[in-house]
Amino acid sequence: MTKFLLAVHVLAAIVAVGPVTVAASMFPPVARRALAAPEDPGAAGTLDLLHRICRVYAVVGVVVPVFGLATASRMGMLGSGWLIASIVLTALAAAVLGALVLPGQSAVVEGRGTDTARLAMLTGVFNLLWAAVTVLMIVRPGSTTGA
């Protein structure tokens, strides 16, 4: 059962977090181009698509920590420092995405916002948080695997 939980956790991370990371990163430069050329209907459609990808995969991404916690519980690792750190970083990444990035994207899509530099910075913070979680998941300080 542990291997199944771990497999779902890793697959969900790849399938859910990957698209959010890429689409969120693409959004600010596309938004800059769309704001510079408001008559281009393709740019507005692309922005809407990128925002939709971020919203949908953010919801799907909830599976990642759920299966991660289930796996850690099965393995008896819930008290490990590296796991607690990754849980905190995951919560911060979710907060940045849900409270700052997605609303910023919505504002741009709906014509209420133009601060693409701030949005790009927040997206970078979101991506760095996920990168740190990924490194923790691979390195696992104190791991007995020897890798």
Secondary structure, 3 states (H helix, E strand, C coil): CHHHHHHHHHHHHHHHHHHHHHHHHHHHHHHHHHHHCCCCHHHHHHHHHHHHHHHHHHHHCCHHHHHHHHHHHHHCCCCCHHHHHHHHHHHHHHHHHHHHHHHHHHHHHCCCCCCHHHHHHHHHHHHHHHHHHHHHHHHCCCCCCCC
